[in-house]
Amino acid sequence: MKTFILPILVLILSCRNAQSPDADALQGKSDETAGAVVTFVYGKVQVNRKGMEWNAKVGDQIRVDDLILTKSGSIDLQTYRGEVIRIKEASQVSFTALPGKKSEMNTLHVVYGNLLIKGAKLKNKEELKITSPTMVAGVRGTTFAFELVKDGVPKVKVYEGAVAMAFRTPFRTIKDNSLADTEAWKELVKSLDETEIILEAGENSKVSPKLNELVFIINQKVSEKLLSQSDIEAFQMKPEEISKESFTQTPQEKAEIKTLVQLEDQKIEKALSASDSTDPTLAEAINLEHDTKRNAAFQEIASEAKEQDLDKESEIQTYYSILESIHTTKGEVFTGAIIAQLGDTLIVHTTKGVREMKADEIEYIEYKNFRLKAKAKKK
């Protein structure tokens, strides 16, 4: 299945009037094909399903309500209909809905963490949503990043396509709310509805930490039925507290997107329909195709880097906005910039050319911009 990028085609209504999370989950649970498959994993990544926990491996099925917890590891998943999702290190993500033959929703809830997502071409009623405790992003055929540090503010960064982003407000689903008919309540709902912004390619979101915290508190009080008239009347929001700004995509970001490879949909469907996800032949087939496409992506990244014809430290630093000294276990030192890393493989642009390196070849990296020394990151 090919990935299609649909410019400015946005699922706006998903942010405002989408189905409830329970409806999303119910849809996925009634469809045995609804799910995602682990296509790549690096380091230790844990999957929790109804209290049962295991270390993720290639070929594993991910189902509705599964919780994924990465620490120093990372994991790539591909859904039934072709979305490719990278959950990076230090993330906690659950799936409240997953697409299948009969289910249209794909909803990821990010407790905290960092995701890179490449969407697939969706039909009219199909949806992809990313939620956090305070925000919801509605997406169609888009490549974007979603980042939420613990106790921080959600950030969406769009590389291709567009994303509709708004505060997550469960107010309309609260039936026994004695405040719902008050003018203050209606004004609160209206104010939060009007915060929706459309992020297009080359734009990222900006949200006031103070406003984000206030929405979190309001949502919590609503769920606990503790919201008072004084809470509502005290709510104040300025238009500039949720906005967007332009950014320039870095060569490293472009390279990472290339490493987010998509496998044949037949292989994913077969893995999801298998009664035994531990079948080694399935995992071998997924590994083989992923290795082939990953290596092709690395070759493309290296080729494009070579075309820049950079062989001086100043040129490399200007182009990549960083300069690093990479010290190998053999005592060699290469000065340049790490362009891309997936698993234990790195593509490095050095003053001596572009080269592929393994993480275990590196003793430490000196970040010459800041004069810091640290072991090579293992994603």
Buried (B, 14 or more C-beta within 10 A) or exposed (E): BEBBBBEEBBBBEBBBEBBEBEEBBBBBBEBEBBBBBBBBBBBEBBBBBEEEEEEBBBBBBBBBBBBBBBEEBBBBBBBBBBBBBBBBBBBBBBBBBBBBEEBBBBBBBBBBBBBBBBBBBBEEEBBBBBBBBBBBBBBBBBBBBBBBEEEEBBBBBBBBBBBBBBBBBEBEEBEEBEBEEBEBBBEBBEBBBEBBBBBBBBBBBBBBEEBBEBBBBBBEBBEEEEBEEEBBBEBEBEEEBBEBEEEEBBBBBBBBBBBBBBBBBEBBBBBBEBEEBEBEEBBEBBBEBBEEBBEEBBEEBBEBBEEBEBEEBEBBBEBBEBBBBBBBEEEEEBBBBBBBBBBBBBBBBBBEBBBBBEBEBBBEBBEBEEEEEEEBEBB
